Amino acid sequence: MAKSTRRAFLTVSAAAAAAPLVAGEAARASVVPKGELRAILREIDARRIEAIVRKLVSFGTRHTLSSQDDPVRGIGAARDWIFAELQRYAARSGGRMSVELQSFVQPVSPRVPAPTTITNVIATLRGSVTPERIYVVTGHYDSRVTDVMDAVKDAPGADDDASGVAVIMELARVLATRRPEATIVFAAVAGEEQGLYGSDHMAQVYKDRGADIQAMFSNDIVGTGDAHDGTPPSRSVRLFVEGVPTSETAAEATTRKSVGGENDGPSRQLGRFVGDLRTDLDVRLIWRRDRYLRGSDHISFLLRGYPAARFTEPRENFAHEHQDVRVENGVQYGDLVEFCDFRYIAGVARTNASALWSLAQAPGTPKGVVIDTTQLTNATTLRWQLGTEPDLAGYEVVWRETTASDWQHSRAVGKVSEVTIDLSKDNVFFGVRAVDTDGNRSPAAAPNPSS
């Protein structure tokens, strides 16, 4: 491609940047489900979700250290049932979906007193256009009671986290017959309550393969919008998204401390993307990696530098989490199925579906985005790698005031890999996002300084 088709010049005055938004300039737009996504959302069934949650609860306990060979009780029985169900869904995919048991032996470690086999159940729906681009969604199928080492007592784990497993299984069922442009992975992981061991192994396997995972969502405790504590029920779901990357190196931290970017890590950009979607539930973005004293499987992916976030219900009732099943002083304790709202879980599944399908159908997040810092100038030059998607239409540059939380302005710059803008990089934060011929947009990528 000739250089003239790969570079653009755009003049934007500082006054225009600070002025009220005008038509065509707003960077944020509520993305309304259309076409095939609308059909996908209609097919998600709260009754099927209820059946999955009840089946998982029926195994008595799914503790990581419980029986692996009892056909009706314990984590092994749950593992085998999930695997069989996902295989049944995959049979309708025309060969596009494959299902595997990803097993490994966890050595003696905190909360694992003896070498223990841990198994993730993974369904992979191969993308039809750019299969190397991957989006992952998980729920963990292990459960626990008050004593995290107690593998004997009943541990129903209805909300934590049969609800999340039901989300990924229902998504796998509905999407098995579809042809997403990118690859989508649906995983029921184990060992979460003992230390994120299943997802840690899974993320490392991907990292060793050099996998291009562009987003990962953990669904953990997504069972109800009603905390059963007297507060009004909510039709929202929290999405925890970190700012400064967990995987940030010392050199990257030094640069960030100089020029900013605490609010511009890849996971924060993923959160902005989801926040712009019109989803079944209101998505409340929480600018933290996770809750106080808690953590979920997205952290395993964050540690490897992958953009990742965690869906969880809006207000938890801790009497229904990590508790022995009992009644004490008139209060029911335990993670029981009667405290789940299956229509709410279906709403979480639709919210996930909107995010995953929108990501998979859009171009990939731009790679190699840099901001030229070779000289002092009031103009800004941005460069990036051209994407390879056959329907790639071009790129948009987005920017915002340094005190603003979301992108405020955007400009289409065409199918180029470099642009110079008459706007000082010292005064605003920039990003670059890709757009396809149908108008689907990728998450934005913030630039790194480059010489």
KEFI-302477 format. One line per 8 residues: number of its first residue (from 1); their letters; for each residue z, y, x of N, C-alpha, C. Coordinates in steps of 0.1 Angstrom, whole numbers. Atoms other than C-alpha are relative to their C-alpha. Layout:
N
NUM) A) Z Y X Z Y X Z Y X  ...;
***
This chain:
451
1) MAKSTRRA) 0 -12 8 0 0 0 0 12 9  0 -12 -8 -9 34 13 13 8 -1  -12 -8 0 19 57 23 1 10 -11  0 -11 10 8 83 -2 5 -6 -14  -4 5 13 16 59 -31 15 -5 1  -13 5 -1 50 50 -17 11 11 2  -10 -11 -2 66 85 -13 -3 11 -11  1 -11 10 73 113 -38 9 11 4;
9) FLTVSAAA) -8 -12 -2 86 148 -36 3 6 -14  -5 -4 13 107 162 -64 8 13 3  -8 -13 -1 120 198 -67 9 1 -11  -10 -2 10 152 202 -85 9 11 5  -9 -11 -5 171 235 -81 14 -3 -3  -14 2 2 208 236 -78 4 5 -14  -3 -5 13 209 257 -109 -3 -10 -11  4 10 10 190 231 -129 10 -12 0;
17) AAAPLVAG) -9 11 -1 214 204 -117 13 3 -7  -13 -4 7 244 224 -131 -2 4 -14  3 -5 13 227 234 -163 2 -11 -10  -1 10 11 231 216 -197 -12 -9 1  11 10 0 210 184 -200 -11 4 -9  12 -3 9 175 188 -214 -6 -13 -3  7 12 4 153 163 -231 -6 -8 12  5 8 -11 144 134 -208 8 0 13;
25) EAARASVV) -8 -1 -13 170 143 -182 13 -8 -1  -12 7 1 200 125 -196 0 -13 7  0 13 -7 209 96 -173 5 -11 -8  -6 11 8 229 77 -199 -7 0 -14  6 2 13 213 63 -230 5 -13 -6  -5 12 6 228 38 -254 -12 -10 -2  10 10 0 207 7 -250 2 -9 -12  -2 8 13 202 -9 -285 -7 -13 2;
33) PKGELRAI) 6 13 -1 195 -47 -287 -13 0 -8  13 1 7 159 -54 -297 -7 -14 4  8 12 -2 134 -83 -299 9 -13 1  -7 13 -2 147 -116 -285 15 1 1  -14 -1 -1 181 -103 -277 7 1 -14  -5 -1 14 187 -95 -314 1 -14 -6  0 13 5 178 -131 -322 11 -8 7  -11 7 -8 202 -144 -294 13 4 -6;
41) LREIDARR) -13 -5 5 231 -123 -308 2 -7 -14  -2 6 13 225 -137 -343 4 -15 1  -2 14 -1 226 -173 -331 14 -4 5  -14 3 -5 261 -170 -315 9 -2 -12  -6 5 13 283 -189 -340 15 -1 3  -15 0 -1 321 -183 -344 5 -14 -3  -4 14 4 324 -218 -360 -1 -10 12  2 9 -12 310 -235 -329 10 4 11;
49) IEAIVRKL) -10 -5 -10 333 -214 -307 14 -6 -4  -13 5 5 363 -225 -328 0 -15 4  0 15 -3 352 -262 -324 2 -2 15  -2 2 -14 351 -258 -286 14 3 4  -14 -4 -4 385 -241 -283 9 -12 -5  -9 11 6 401 -268 -306 -2 -13 8  2 12 -8 385 -296 -286 7 1 13  -7 -2 -13 398 -282 -253 15 -1 -1;
57) VSFGTRHT) -15 1 2 433 -278 -267 4 -15 -3  -3 13 4 431 -314 -280 3 -9 12  -3 8 -12 433 -327 -244 14 1 5  -14 -1 -3 470 -318 -243 4 9 11  -2 -8 -11 471 -304 -209 -13 0 8  11 0 -9 443 -293 -186 4 5 14  -6 -4 -13 465 -286 -156 -8 -6 11  8 5 -11 446 -289 -123 6 -13 6;
65) LSSQDDPV) -6 12 -6 471 -316 -111 2 -11 -10  -2 11 10 470 -336 -144 -11 -11 3  9 12 -2 451 -369 -148 -14 3 0  14 -2 -1 415 -370 -138 -8 -12 -5  7 12 5 408 -405 -152 4 -5 -14  -4 3 14 426 -406 -186 -11 5 -9  11 -4 8 398 -405 -212 3 10 -11  -3 -8 11 417 -385 -237 10 12 3;
73) RGIGAARD) -9 -10 -3 443 -364 -219 -1 4 14  1 -5 -13 442 -342 -189 -13 7 4  11 -9 -4 418 -321 -169 -13 -9 2  12 9 -2 395 -351 -162 -8 -2 -13  6 2 13 389 -357 -199 -7 13 -4  6 -12 3 382 -320 -204 -13 2 8  12 -2 -9 358 -319 -174 -12 -9 -6  11 9 5 338 -349 -188 -6 5 -13;
81) WIFAELQR) 6 -5 12 335 -334 -222 -8 12 2  8 -13 -2 323 -300 -210 -13 -4 6  12 5 -7 298 -318 -187 -10 -6 -10  9 7 10 284 -339 -216 -6 10 -10  5 -10 9 281 -309 -239 -10 9 6  10 -8 -7 263 -288 -213 -13 -8 2  12 8 -1 240 -317 -207 -8 -1 -13  7 1 13 232 -319 -244 -7 13 -2;
89) YAARSGGR) 7 -12 1 224 -282 -244 -13 1 9  11 0 -10 202 -286 -213 -12 -8 -4  11 8 5 182 -313 -230 -10 7 -9  9 -8 8 167 -286 -252 -7 10 8  6 -11 -8 156 -264 -223 -13 -2 6  13 3 -6 124 -281 -214 0 -1 15  -1 2 -14 137 -288 -179 5 13 7  -3 -12 -7 147 -252 -172 15 1 4;
97) MSVELQSF) -15 -1 -3 185 -258 -173 4 -14 6  -5 11 -6 202 -282 -150 16 1 0  -14 1 1 239 -293 -151 6 -8 11  -6 8 -11 261 -304 -122 15 1 0  -14 0 -3 296 -314 -113 2 4 14  -2 -5 -14 305 -294 -82 15 -3 4  -14 4 -4 335 -312 -67 3 2 15  -5 -1 -13 355 -307 -36 15 -4 0;
105) VQPVSPRV) -14 3 -1 389 -317 -23 7 12 6  -8 -11 -4 414 -289 -21 12 -6 9  -11 5 -8 438 -296 8 13 6 -5  -13 -5 3 475 -291 6 1 15 2  0 -14 -1 481 -254 -1 10 5 -11  -9 -5 10 503 -231 -22 -4 -5 -14  3 5 13 505 -247 -57 -8 -13 -1  7 13 -1 486 -278 -45 8 -9 10;
113) PAPTTITN) -9 7 -9 512 -303 -31 -6 -12 7  7 12 -7 487 -331 -22 -15 3 -2  14 -1 1 450 -332 -16 -5 -3 -14  3 2 14 434 -328 -50 -15 4 -2  14 -3 4 398 -330 -63 0 10 -11  2 -11 10 388 -299 -81 -15 0 -3  14 1 4 355 -299 -101 -3 12 -9  6 -10 9 335 -270 -115 -12 -6 -7;
121) VIATLRGS) 11 4 8 310 -277 -143 -10 11 -1  9 -11 -2 279 -256 -137 -13 -3 -7  13 1 6 248 -251 -159 -8 11 5  8 -11 -6 220 -232 -143 -13 0 -8  13 -2 8 191 -218 -164 -9 8 9  9 -5 -11 163 -211 -139 -9 11 -6  8 -11 4 146 -177 -142 -15 -3 0  14 3 1 109 -177 -152 -9 9 9;
129) VTPERIYV) 8 -10 -8 98 -147 -130 6 2 13  -7 -2 -13 123 -140 -103 12 -9 1  -12 10 1 145 -172 -102 10 2 12  -9 -2 -12 160 -162 -68 11 11 -4  -10 -10 4 178 -133 -86 10 -7 -10  -10 9 7 211 -148 -101 10 9 -7  -11 -6 7 236 -137 -127 9 -11 -5  -10 10 2 268 -157 -131 10 4 -11;
137) VTGHYDSR) -11 -2 9 293 -160 -160 9 -12 0  -10 11 -1 325 -181 -159 11 2 -10  -13 1 6 355 -192 -178 8 -11 7  -7 11 -7 383 -214 -163 6 -10 -10  -5 10 10 391 -247 -181 13 -6 3  -13 4 -2 424 -254 -164 10 8 -7  -11 -7 8 457 -245 -181 13 -2 7  -13 2 -6 494 -242 -173 11 4 -10;
145) VTDVMDAV) -12 -4 8 529 -237 -188 9 9 9  -9 -9 -7 559 -218 -175 1 -3 15  -1 4 -14 563 -238 -143 -15 -4 4  14 2 -4 529 -236 -126 -3 -14 6  2 13 -6 535 -270 -110 2 -11 -10  -3 10 11 543 -288 -143 -14 -5 -5  12 5 4 513 -310 -149 1 -10 -12  -3 10 10 530 -331 -176 1 6 -14;
153) KDAPGADD) -2 -5 13 540 -309 -205 -13 5 -6  12 -6 7 515 -298 -232 -3 14 5  4 -14 -4 496 -268 -219 -13 3 -8  12 -1 9 472 -259 -248 -11 9 6  9 -9 -7 456 -230 -229 -11 5 -10  10 -4 10 438 -218 -261 -6 13 4  5 -13 -4 435 -182 -251 -3 1 15  2 0 -15 439 -187 -213 -2 -14 5;
161) DASGVAVI) 12 -8 2 413 -199 -210 -11 -8 -7  10 6 8 397 -221 -236 -10 10 -6  9 -10 6 384 -189 -251 -11 4 9  11 -3 -10 365 -180 -219 -10 -11 2  9 12 -1 351 -215 -216 -9 -1 -12  9 0 12 339 -213 -252 -10 11 0  11 -10 -2 321 -181 -244 -11 -5 8  11 4 -9 302 -195 -215 -8 -12 -6;
169) MELARVLA) 7 12 6 294 -228 -234 -9 5 -12  9 -4 11 281 -210 -265 -12 8 5  11 -7 -6 260 -187 -243 -10 -10 6  9 10 -6 246 -218 -225 -8 -7 -12  7 7 11 238 -234 -259 -12 9 -5  10 -9 6 220 -203 -273 -11 3 10  10 -4 -10 202 -194 -241 -9 -11 6  7 11 -6 191 -229 -231 -15 0 -4;
177) TRRPEATI) 14 0 5 159 -225 -252 -8 12 3  6 -12 -4 151 -191 -238 -6 0 14  6 -1 -14 131 -180 -207 4 14 6  -4 -13 -7 151 -152 -189 -9 1 12  8 -2 -12 132 -136 -161 7 -4 12  -9 4 -11 161 -141 -137 8 -12 -4  -8 12 2 184 -171 -133 14 4 -5  -13 -3 5 216 -172 -153 8 -13 2;
185) VFAAVAGE) -9 11 -2 245 -195 -144 12 0 -9  -12 1 9 272 -207 -168 9 -10 6  -9 9 -8 302 -221 -151 14 -1 -6  -14 3 3 335 -237 -163 7 -4 13  -6 3 -13 356 -235 -132 15 -5 -2  -13 5 0 389 -252 -124 8 6 11  -9 -4 -11 419 -245 -102 4 15 0  -3 -14 1 422 -209 -114 15 3 1;
193) EQGLYGSD) -14 -2 1 459 -211 -122 7 -4 13  -7 4 -12 467 -227 -89 -4 9 12  4 -9 -10 449 -200 -69 -14 3 1  14 -3 0 413 -194 -79 -8 -9 9  7 9 -10 403 -225 -59 -14 -4 -4  14 4 5 373 -235 -81 -10 10 3  10 -11 -2 356 -202 -81 -1 4 14  1 -3 -14 365 -196 -45 -11 -9 7;
201) HMAQVYKD) 9 10 -5 346 -228 -36 -15 4 -4  13 -3 6 317 -219 -59 -6 12 7  5 -12 -6 313 -184 -45 -4 -2 14  3 3 -14 314 -197 -9 -13 -8 1  12 8 0 287 -222 -17 -12 9 -2  11 -10 2 265 -194 -30 -2 8 13  1 -8 -12 273 -173 0 -7 -7 12  6 8 -10 264 -201 24 -15 -2 -2;
209) RGADIQAM) 14 1 3 231 -204 7 -8 13 1  6 -13 0 224 -167 9 -5 4 -13  4 -3 14 222 -165 -29 0 15 -3  1 -14 4 211 -132 -44 7 2 -13  -8 -2 12 239 -129 -70 2 15 -2  -1 -15 2 235 -94 -85 10 4 -11  -11 -3 9 263 -97 -111 7 -13 -3  -8 12 4 291 -120 -120 11 5 -10;
217) FSNDIVGT) -10 -4 10 314 -118 -151 9 -12 -2  -11 10 3 347 -137 -155 5 3 -14  -6 -1 13 358 -143 -191 13 -7 0  -14 5 -2 396 -148 -189 9 7 -9  -9 -5 11 419 -144 -219 -8 10 -9  9 -8 9 393 -132 -244 2 -6 -14  -2 7 13 409 -149 -275 2 8 -12  -3 -8 12 419 -121 -298 1 14 3;
225) GDAHDGTP) -2 -15 0 419 -84 -305 13 3 -6  -13 -3 6 453 -88 -322 11 -6 9  -11 5 -9 483 -90 -299 11 -7 -7  -11 6 8 505 -102 -327 14 5 4  -12 -7 -3 531 -77 -317 3 12 -8  -1 -12 9 528 -52 -345 -10 11 2  10 -10 -2 501 -31 -329 -13 -3 -8  12 3 8 468 -27 -349 -10 -8 8;
233) PSRSVRLF) 11 7 -7 441 -52 -341 -11 9 5  10 -8 -6 413 -39 -319 -13 -7 0  14 6 -1 375 -45 -318 -5 5 14  4 -3 -13 374 -37 -281 3 -11 10  -3 9 -11 373 -57 -249 0 8 13  -1 -7 -13 384 -46 -215 -10 -6 10  8 4 -11 361 -48 -185 5 6 13  -5 -5 -12 378 -45 -152 -10 0 11;
241) VEGVPTSE) 10 -2 -11 356 -31 -124 6 8 11  -6 -7 -11 367 -22 -90 -9 12 5  8 -11 -5 356 10 -72 -3 -3 15  2 3 -14 361 5 -34 -2 -16 1  2 15 0 346 -30 -27 11 -7 7  -10 8 -6 371 -57 -19 -5 -5 14  6 5 -13 347 -68 9 -3 11 10  3 -11 -9 345 -34 25 5 -2 14;
249) TAAEATTR) -4 1 -14 345 -35 63 6 13 5  -7 -12 -6 364 -11 86 -10 11 2  11 -10 -2 331 6 95 -4 7 -13  3 -5 13 322 10 59 11 9 -6  -11 -8 4 356 24 51 0 14 7  0 -12 -7 353 50 78 -11 9 -5  10 -8 6 320 62 64 4 5 -14  -4 -4 14 334 63 28 10 11 1;
257) KSVGGEND) -10 -10 -1 363 83 39 -6 14 4  7 -12 -4 339 109 53 -8 6 -11  10 -5 10 313 112 25 4 -4 -14  -3 4 14 330 96 -6 -6 -13 -3  5 13 5 319 67 -27 10 -9 -6  -10 8 6 352 55 -40 -3 -5 -14  3 3 13 337 54 -74 -14 -6 -1  14 4 0 303 40 -64 -3 -14 6;
265) GPSRQLGR) 3 14 -5 307 4 -53 -9 -7 -10  9 8 8 283 -22 -67 6 -4 -14  -7 4 13 309 -34 -93 2 11 -9  -1 -12 9 315 1 -106 -14 3 -6  13 -3 6 277 5 -110 -3 -10 -11  2 10 10 277 -28 -129 8 4 -13  -7 -5 12 304 -14 -152 -7 11 -7  8 -11 7 283 17 -159 -11 -6 -8;
273) FVGDLRTD) 11 6 7 254 -5 -168 5 -6 -13  -5 6 12 274 -25 -193 5 11 -10  -5 -11 8 290 7 -206 -11 7 -8  11 -6 7 256 20 -216 -7 -9 -10  6 10 10 247 -11 -237 7 2 -14  -6 1 14 252 -12 -275 4 -14 -2  -5 14 1 274 -43 -277 8 -2 -12  -7 4 12 292 -62 -304 14 6 -1;
281) LDVRLIWR) -14 -6 -1 326 -49 -292 -1 13 8  -1 -12 -9 335 -16 -277 5 -4 13  -4 4 -13 337 -21 -240 8 11 6  -9 -10 -6 367 -3 -225 0 -3 15  0 2 -14 360 1 -188 13 4 6  -12 -3 -7 391 -2 -167 -3 0 15  4 -2 -14 387 12 -132 11 -6 10  -9 8 -9 408 -15 -114 -7 -13 2;
289) RDRYLRGS) 5 13 -2 400 -48 -99 5 -10 -10  -6 9 10 424 -65 -123 13 6 -4  -12 -5 5 457 -61 -140 11 -1 11  -12 2 -9 491 -57 -122 4 -14 0  -6 14 -3 504 -90 -107 -10 -11 -5  9 11 5 473 -109 -120 -13 1 7  13 0 -6 439 -119 -109 -9 -11 -6  8 10 6 409 -139 -121 -12 -3 10;
297) DHISFLLR) 10 6 -8 378 -157 -108 -10 10 6  9 -9 -5 357 -126 -103 4 5 14  -5 -4 -13 379 -118 -72 -7 -9 11  6 9 -9 364 -149 -55 -14 5 4  14 -5 -3 329 -133 -58 1 14 7  -2 -13 -7 342 -98 -48 2 -2 14  -3 3 -14 355 -113 -16 -12 -3 8  13 3 -6 319 -124 -8 -10 12 -1;
305) GYPAARFT) 9 -11 1 305 -90 -15 -9 1 -12  8 0 12 290 -98 -49 6 9 -10  -5 -8 11 292 -73 -78 6 -9 -11  -7 9 9 317 -88 -102 10 8 -9  -9 -7 9 339 -78 -132 7 -11 -9  -8 9 9 364 -94 -156 2 5 -14  -2 -3 14 363 -94 -194 14 -6 -4  -12 5 6 397 -97 -211 4 8 -12;
313) EPRENFAH) -3 -6 13 412 -89 -245 8 13 2  -6 -13 -2 426 -54 -251 15 1 2  -14 -1 -1 463 -60 -254 6 -14 -1  -5 14 -1 479 -93 -243 14 -1 -6  -13 4 4 509 -110 -258 5 -10 10  -4 8 -11 527 -125 -228 8 -12 -4  -7 12 5 547 -149 -250 -9 -11 -3  11 10 3 514 -167 -256 -7 -4 13;
321) EHQDVRVE) 6 3 -13 505 -170 -219 10 -6 10  -8 5 -11 519 -192 -191 14 -4 -5  -13 3 7 547 -204 -215 1 -15 -4  -3 12 7 562 -237 -225 -1 2 -15  1 -1 15 555 -244 -262 14 -2 -6  -14 1 6 588 -237 -280 2 12 -9  -5 -11 9 605 -215 -306 14 4 6  -12 -5 -6 633 -194 -291 4 13 -6;
329) NGVQYGDL) -5 -12 7 654 -168 -310 -11 4 -11  10 -3 11 628 -171 -338 -14 4 5  13 -4 -5 599 -163 -315 -8 -12 5  9 11 -4 570 -187 -311 -6 3 14  6 -1 -13 561 -192 -274 -11 -10 2  11 10 -3 530 -210 -261 -14 5 -3  13 -4 2 493 -205 -258 -7 -9 -10  4 9 11 485 -220 -292 -13 5 -7;
337) VEFCDFRY) 13 -3 5 452 -221 -310 1 9 -12  -1 -9 12 466 -203 -341 0 15 4  0 -14 -4 468 -171 -321 -14 5 4  14 -4 -4 430 -171 -314 -7 5 -13  9 -6 11 405 -151 -335 -14 -4 4  13 6 -4 372 -170 -333 -11 10 -2  10 -11 2 352 -141 -347 0 10 11  -1 -9 -11 366 -119 -320 -6 -7 13;
345) IAGVARTN) 6 6 -12 356 -145 -293 -15 0 -1  15 -1 2 321 -146 -308 -5 14 4  3 -14 -4 321 -108 -303 -1 2 15  0 -1 -14 330 -112 -267 -12 -8 6  12 7 -5 302 -138 -263 -12 9 -2  12 -8 3 277 -114 -279 0 12 10  -1 -11 -10 289 -86 -255 -5 -6 13  5 6 -12 284 -110 -226 -15 -2 0;
353) ASALWSLA) 14 3 1 250 -120 -239 -9 13 1  7 -13 -1 239 -83 -242 -1 4 15  0 -4 -14 249 -77 -206 -9 -10 8  8 9 -8 234 -109 -191 -15 1 -3  15 0 3 201 -108 -210 -6 14 4  5 -12 -4 197 -71 -203 -2 1 15  1 0 -15 203 -76 -166 -12 -10 4  10 10 -4 180 -107 -164 -14 5 -3;
361) QAPGTPKG) 13 -5 4 151 -90 -182 -4 13 7  3 -12 -7 153 -58 -162 -4 -3 14  2 2 -14 142 -54 -126 13 -2 7  -12 2 -8 167 -63 -99 5 14 5  -6 -13 -5 191 -36 -86 -7 3 13  7 -4 -13 173 -17 -58 8 -4 12  -6 4 -13 180 -30 -23 -3 10 11  3 -8 -12 183 -12 10 0 15 -3;
369) VVIDTTQL) 1 -14 3 189 22 -6 8 8 11  -6 -8 -10 197 48 21 -3 15 -3  2 -14 0 201 85 23 -1 5 14  3 -5 -13 186 103 53 10 10 5  -10 -9 -6 213 119 75 -4 3 14  4 -3 -14 192 125 106 1 15 3  -1 -14 -3 194 163 102 7 7 -11  -7 -9 10 212 191 84 -11 7 -8;
377) TNATTLRW) 10 -5 9 192 201 54 5 1 -14  -5 -1 14 197 212 18 -9 -8 -9  7 10 7 171 187 7 6 -14 2  -5 14 -2 178 150 2 -11 -9 -1  10 11 -1 156 121 12 7 -13 -2  -5 13 3 163 87 -3 -11 -10 3  9 11 -2 146 54 7 6 -13 -5  -4 13 5 147 19 -6 -11 -10 1;
385) QLGTEPDL) 10 10 -1 128 -14 -6 -7 -1 -14  7 2 13 101 -18 -32 3 -14 -5  -2 13 6 109 -46 -56 -13 -8 -2  12 9 1 86 -76 -61 -3 -4 -14  2 5 14 88 -80 -99 -14 4 -4  13 -3 4 53 -81 -114 -1 11 -10  0 -10 10 62 -58 -142 8 13 4  -7 -12 -4 80 -32 -121 -9 12 -2;
393) AGYEVVWR) 7 -12 3 69 2 -133 3 11 10  -4 -10 -9 88 24 -109 15 2 1  -14 -2 -2 121 40 -101 5 14 -6  -7 -12 4 145 67 -113 11 4 10  -12 -5 -7 168 88 -92 9 6 -10  -11 -5 9 201 95 -109 10 8 9  -11 -7 -7 228 120 -99 10 5 -9  -11 -6 7 260 135 -110 9 9 8;
401) ETTASDWQ) -10 -8 -8 286 161 -100 10 -10 6  -9 9 -7 311 146 -76 13 -2 -8  -11 1 8 338 151 -102 -3 -8 -13  4 7 12 319 133 -130 1 -15 2  -2 14 0 325 97 -139 -13 -8 -1  13 7 3 290 88 -151 -12 8 4  13 -7 -3 254 96 -142 -3 10 -10  2 -11 9 245 129 -157 -15 4 -1;
409) HSRAVGKV) 14 -4 -1 208 134 -147 -8 -11 5  9 10 -5 178 113 -140 -14 6 1  14 -4 -1 142 118 -128 -8 -12 4  9 10 -4 114 93 -128 -8 5 12  7 -3 -12 98 92 -94 -12 -8 3  12 9 -1 71 65 -98 3 -12 9  -1 12 -8 65 33 -79 -1 3 15  0 -5 -14 75 46 -45 12 -6 7;
417) SEVTIDLS) -12 4 -7 100 37 -18 7 11 7  -7 -12 -6 109 72 -7 -2 12 -8  1 -13 8 116 105 -24 8 10 7  -8 -11 -5 127 139 -12 2 10 -12  -4 -8 12 146 160 -37 6 13 6  -6 -13 -4 154 197 -33 13 3 -6  -13 -1 5 190 192 -40 9 -6 10  -8 3 -11 218 190 -15 8 -13 -2;
425) KDNVFFGV) -8 12 1 233 156 -9 15 2 2  -14 -4 -2 265 174 0 7 4 -13  -6 -6 13 270 186 -36 1 -10 -11  0 9 11 263 156 -58 0 -15 6  2 14 -3 263 118 -58 -13 -5 -6  14 5 4 229 100 -60 1 -15 -2  2 14 1 218 66 -71 -15 -2 -3  14 3 3 184 48 -76 0 -13 -8;
433) RAVDTDGN) 2 12 9 175 24 -104 -14 -3 -2  14 4 2 144 4 -111 -3 -1 -15  4 1 14 125 4 -144 -13 -8 -1  12 8 1 99 -21 -157 -9 6 -11  10 -6 9 69 -16 -180 5 0 -14  -5 0 13 90 -23 -211 12 10 -1  -10 -10 0 115 4 -201 14 -5 3  -13 6 -3 143 -20 -191 4 6 14;
441) RSPAAAPN) -5 -6 -12 165 -4 -164 10 -9 7  -10 7 -8 185 -20 -136 12 8 1  -11 -9 -4 220 -9 -126 -5 9 12  3 -9 -12 219 20 -101 6 -6 12  -5 3 -14 224 15 -64 3 13 7  -4 -12 -7 243 41 -45 -5 -1 15  5 1 -14 228 50 -10 10 -1 10  -8 0 -12 243 43 23 -6 11 10;
449) PSS) 6 -9 -10 239 69 51 -8 -7 10  9 6 -10 211 61 75 -6 10 9  7 -8 -10 196 75 106 -14 -4 1;
***
